[in-house]
Each structure stands twice: as C-alpha cells, then as structure tokens.
C-alpha cells in the first residue's frame, strides 16, 4: 500500500484518503443524495450507470459507484466478495491513480475511496478530481475532426502508459479525455486516461499492449456504428499507431 494513502476505519468499513483530501470528509460524501441536499450536483455522465459531477467550494470532483457487469450483474448489481481491503476494486484503483498522478501521468487526481462491508461482501465508491475543461473522445469527435498531430499525440500518450507497464482494463473512446490548452495556469492540450477499475501495473509486453490497442480500435468502430458522423477514419487510426510506435522507440 502506498504510504501516503491514509486508511480510516468507519462503522461500515473503511475510507482511504489521498494526500490532499479534506480533513472533514465522512462516508456520506460518497452518496449522491448528500450532494443533492447541498445543491452541489453540477452534472453527470451516463454510460451503463451514472457518474456524478459535484462541486464543493473550489473542488470539482467525480463520484463513481462500483457496479458489476456481465453475467455476475444478474446475481448482484454492486456487491463483491470481500477478501481484504487491499483486494477491493476501489482501493486498487485509488492506489494505482495515486502512483500515476505522483509520476505526472495524465490521470485524474485521486481524492478518496469508501468501502462498505456487509457480511462476506462489500460495496464501494471512489471520488476523483474532475479534469477541467475536458471531454471524452466520443463527445469531441461527434463535433468535428482531430488533426493528424493530435492523433499522433494520443498514440504517444498511450505509449507512455504502456512503457510504464500500465494496463488499462477498459481502454475505450469514452475513457480517454481531451483537454484543450489551459490559460490559468498555462498548460498545453493533453489527453487523459480515466476509469482505471481493474487496471494494474504489469511487466511491459507486446501481447497485452497490442490487445489494449485492439480494444480501443473496436471501441472507435463501435461508437461510429452508433454515430455514423463520428469523425474517425482508418487514416486517423494509422496516425495514432504512428505516434505510438515512434514514442515506444524513443523511450
């Protein structure tokens, strides 16, 4: 466990707090009803389930509950077998984000996680910082094209993660954010990877790295099937791969 992550025991389980988490955080912060009562819900993102955007003073955060997918969701939508705090999905994601954020990778800043025990099972939530001014690639490409240089930059960004051994379990077009150039403070446009649930650090290998890229390509094609006007072409993918390969060779 990263020494900079503070673990607090609660009546229901545990909270895990990162370095800059407010000291007055309590488990109710992980409920959207808490934020609704404060009129602090400022938006949402709807996929299979809803992710909430909340604001507290100068903080702008994302609140996400862990939901099951696939066949297991038929038996329980959000309960997982508890085999120890370090094995929970929320703790694993928070820890990975904390490592990557401290190493200056383009990931959201991790804030805290909450794990609630119920007998042999647990449920969990995570709070991360919202990436200012960013939108996912489906939203961006539905409004227009990216340049060749931007596609190459995206490929180079993914290569940096792969070279570090970062395995993203669900690398898809909605889990990549584009942040335009920021003026205060001044920062160049950047691509962020988000949603590291089930992600991990692995020994770099062409096999899983290629599988990661193949998953992303399937995602672009799937989204284009739903949105025929999505600005994605074979040439765009070729530019992404060019940027990826160039970056991998230079590291």
N, C-alpha and C positions, 0 to 999 in steps of 0.2 A: 504494500500500500504506500502511496506517496505520502511522505511525512507532512506535507503541507495541507493535506486534507484532514479536517477535524471531524471526528465522529462524536455525535451526541446521542445518548440513549434517550428515548422518549417512551411514554406509557404504551405506545402502539408498536414500537420498533426502534428505528434509528434514523437520524438525519446525518448526511455527510456534507460538510461545508468547505468551500474553497477559500482561498486567501482573503478575498475582498468581500465576502458575504456579510451583509449587515448583521450586527450582533443580536438584534431583536427578532430574528427570524424564528417562526414557530411552525409546527406542522400544518396549521390551517392555511398557510401561504401556498400550499400545494393543491388547494381546492379552488376551482374557478369561481365557486359561489362566494368565497372570501373577497375576490377581486370585483365581482359583480356588485357586492354590497358597498364597495368603495367607489363605484363607477369608474373603475380602473381598467376594465377590459377595453382595449383600443382596436382590436381586430382579431382575425382568426385565419387559419389556413385549413382548408378541408381536403383531406385525402380519404383514406379508408375511415379514419377518425379525425376529430377536430383537434388542432393545436391552437393554443390561445396566446395572443399577444397582450401583455399587461404593462402598465406604467406605474411606477412608484417614485414620486418626486423626479429626480434626474435619471432614474433607472428605467430602462426599456428591456423587458425580458420576454422570453418564450417559455410557456408552461406546457409540458407534454406528459401525458399519461402513457404507461406501457400497456399496449394491447396485444393480445395474441393474434396470430394469423394462421392461415392454413387449416388443416384438419383439427388441430387442438382447440381452435376457437369454438368449435361446436360443443366442446365439453366445458370450457371456461373462457370467457372473453378476456380476462385480465389477471387471473390467479396463476402463479408459478410455484413450483415446488421449492421450498427453502432449504438450501444446503450450506448455508453460511453467508454472512454479509458480503464477503468479498466475491462471492459467486453470483450475486444478484445482478441483473442486467443494468439497473440504474447505477450501481457502484462501479461496475466495469466501464460503462460509458463515461461517467464523470472522471474516473481516473485517467482514461485514455485522452479525453479532451484536455485535462489539466496538463498532462505531459506535452501534448502537441502545442497547446497555447503558449506554454513557457518556452518552447523551442521556436516560437514565431511562425508556426504554420498558420495558414489562413483557415482557422476554425473559429466557431463562436466561443466567446469566453465562458467557461463553465462557472456556475454560481452555487448550486446545491442540488442534492437529491434526497428523497424521502422514501423510506422502505417501511411498510406497514405489515406486521406479522399477524396471521390468523391461523393458529394451529400449525399444520405442516406446510402452509402456503404463505405467499407474500404478494402484495401489490406495490407498485412503485410509480413515482413521478420524478421528473427532473426539471430544473429551471436553468436556462442558459441565457446569455445576453443576446439580444436581437442585433443582427448585423445592420447597421444604419444605412438606409437608402438602397438596400439590396433587393433583388427579385430573383426568383428561380428561373432557370433557363427556358422552361416551357412558357412562362409569362413573357420573358424577354423576346423569345423567337416568334411568339404569336403576334408581336407588334412590328417585327422587322428583322433584317439580316444582321449577323455579326460579320466583322471584317475577317479577312484571312489571318491577319496578325492576332486578332482576338482568339480565333480558333487555335492558332499555334500556342498562344499564351495559356489557354486552357489545357492543352496537351502537356505543356511544360509543368503546369501546376500539379496535374495528376502524377507526372513522373517524379516530382519531388516527394510526394507522399509514398509512392511505390518504392523509391530508393531508400526511404527511411524504414520500409517494411510495414507500412500502414495498410492493413486490409480493411476495406470498406465493404461490409456485407451486402449493402444495397445501393451500389453506385448507379444512380439514375438521374435523368434530366431534372427532376424536381428536387434532388438532394445536392444540386450544385447552384450556388447563388452567384450572380454577377453584381458587383458593387462598382458603380461609376466613380470617377475621380472625386475625391472629397476635398473640400476647400478649408475646413476648420476641424481638426488640423489637416494640413495639406497631405494628401496620400493619393497614389496612382490608382487607376481602376484595377480591380482584383477579382479573382474567382475564389469562392469559399466552398469547402465541402461541409455538409451538415448531416445530422442524424447518423451517429456512429453506434447505434444499437447493434450489438453482436459484432462490432468491429474489434480488431485486435492488432497487436504488433507481431509480425511473423518474420521469419528469415526471407529476404527477397528471393523470389523465384519466378522465372518466366511463365511457369504454368499458371499460378494463381493470378499473376499480373495480367496475363492475356485474358483469363476468364473474367476478371474485373472489367477490362475494356470491352469484351464481347457483351457483357451485361449492359453496359452503358449504350452501346450501339443498338441493342434490342430495344432499349428504353426510348431512344430517339425515334426509331421506326414505329414503335407502338404509339407514341404521342402524335406522330404525324398521321397515323391511321385515324386517330380521333379528331385531329385538327389538320385537314389537308393543306391549309395555308401556312402551316408551321414552316419557318424559314430554315430548313435543314436539307442539305444535299449530300451526295456522295463526295463531292469536292470538299465540302466542309469537314467531313469525317477524315478525308485524306490530309487536310491541313492540321487537324488535331493530332493525328498519328505522326505527322512530320515533326510537330513541336514536341511531342512526347519522346520520339526516338532521338532527336537532337539533344534534348535535355538529359536523357539517360546516358548518352555517350559522353557528355561533358562533365558528368558527376564523378 
